[in-house]
Amino acid sequence: MSIMLEKARKYEIEAMKQIEEGQKPSFHVCAPIGWINDPNGFSVYKGEYHLFYQYHPYSTAWGPMHWGHSKSKDFIKWEQLPCAMAPDREYDGQGCFSGSAVEHEGTHVLMYTGVLDKVQEDGTKRLAQTQCIAIGDGENYKKLNNNPIITSTSLPKGSSKEDFRDPKIWKEGEVFYVILGSRREGTGGQVLLFKSQDAQKWEYVSIVEESENQYGNMWECPDFFSLGGKQLLLISPMAMLAKGLEFHNGNNSIYFIGEYDRDNYKLNREHVALIDYGLDFYAPQTLETADGRRIMIAWMQSWDNYITPPDFKWSGLMTVPRELHLKEGVLYQNPVQEIEDYYQNEVRYNTITICDSQELSGVQGRQFDLLVEIEEGEYEEFSIRFAADADNEYYSELQYNAKINTITFDRTYSGIRKDILHKRAMHVKGQKGKVKIRVLMDKYSVEIFVNDGEQAMSSLIYTPIEANQIYFSSIGGAICNIIKYDVVVQ
């Protein structure tokens, strides 16, 4: 173990003791201490689910990237493991950037981007992103002596030698494949494919898909898999321009659906859409479970709207893992079914009419799973306020406009003392006022799933935890079925 990794492990053990008891969410992975961003190495190893993440233990701001590490048996209850990697080699001395993992012959193989970014003795700057391998046993990992195993010399003509990162590795039969996010001069983001027989010697294969100046200038964190008879490519493009309510400015996470031409290693795209319409969602990564489910997790925070409270000693958390399905060319996502094992205190209201603003007995809290199904009614707008207090000083609000079929999330009054983005909206399919809205909350995270997972919105709020009331209101009467469960993880 390197001195740098040993230092990080010792630091996180002592520093975590300083975090206020009960402050952290209970069923979402969050920073053990310091800062986390992109999920990495989301994989199955020896029957357990492992999740790594970009990690800077020494402050709540982005810094030299380590890999943090957690594992779970059910995606809901997570065990914190020691820091897995530190930037302790020449080729990754300025960061062990994002990557992925695969189980192979009893070992856990991590593939990641090493970053070298130094001013040399002659004053010139040396900048390189390369792909590297570390192999371990689920807790301790050793970097290969022959790292890096893919360098910029393997890139196709026109590809940036400085933006070349975030490998997603998988195995088909006896062959390893990896896709990488990249940037191409003049056309923007692209995804590159490489293959290998041993995960150490790699050859370039193709450009699987590219932006063609439509979707951002650099593509990060790609993922590539089959689902429902189609091929899906997930990417996180940088520097996008807004387009209606479908895409927003800055960093987005989008999916391509199409047919995979395996002879030419190309994706023939058929549909493109945003994965999540909330304020805080980026860099999703997936795994396949033993029973064939495709599960996705993402970083729930925004690069441009940093709202971690200044007194917190940790910053950054992940979405709840979500099960993916493809229905009629649309990606559906819902919390993993395992969350139901942690339900307590069921409360139901059937065919209740909501008018004006009202509370419902037993419907409150900050760690809950709430389903509201609006069946009918002559209403114009329906809203739910949560993380609210009795004086309405604090609340966040979800509004459904039945006339124009939009859902808007608004955290203006959540207690944020910064002039940042507070609202985001999305179009939903018009169903003559009928809509299903599911709200999953874990203290500071709000994940909204509409119409059985057809669309999702993920956002953070850091409202004081004592604000736990929920209010329903309607302009005109709305007839609803409401089910609420506390989610209790101990």
Buried (B, 14 or more C-beta within 10 A) or exposed (E): EEEBBBBBBEBBBEBBEEBEEEBBBBBBBBBBBBBBBBBBBBBBBEEEBBBBBBBBBBEBEBBBBBBBBBBBEBBBBBEBBBBBBBBBBEBBBBBBBBBBBBBBEEBBBBBBBBBBBEEEEEEEEEEBBBBBBBBBEBEEBEBBEEBBBBBBEBBEEEBBBEBBBBBBBBBEEEEBBBBBBBBBEEBBBBBBBBBBEEBBEBEBBBBBBBBEEBBBBBBBBBBBBEBBEBBBBBBBBBEBEEEEBBBBEBBBBBBBBBEBEEEEBBBEEEEBBBBBBBBBBBBBBBBBBEEEBBBBBBBBBBEEBBBBBEEBBBBBBBBBBBBBBBEEEBBBBBBBEBBEEBBEEEBEBEEBEBBEEEBBEEBBBBBBBBBBBBBEBEBBBBBBBBBBBEEEEBBBBBBBBBEEBBBBBBBEBBBBEEEEBBEBBBBBEEEEBBBBBBBBBBBBBBBBBBBEBBBBBBBBBBBBEEBBBBBBBBBBBBBBBBBBBBBEBE
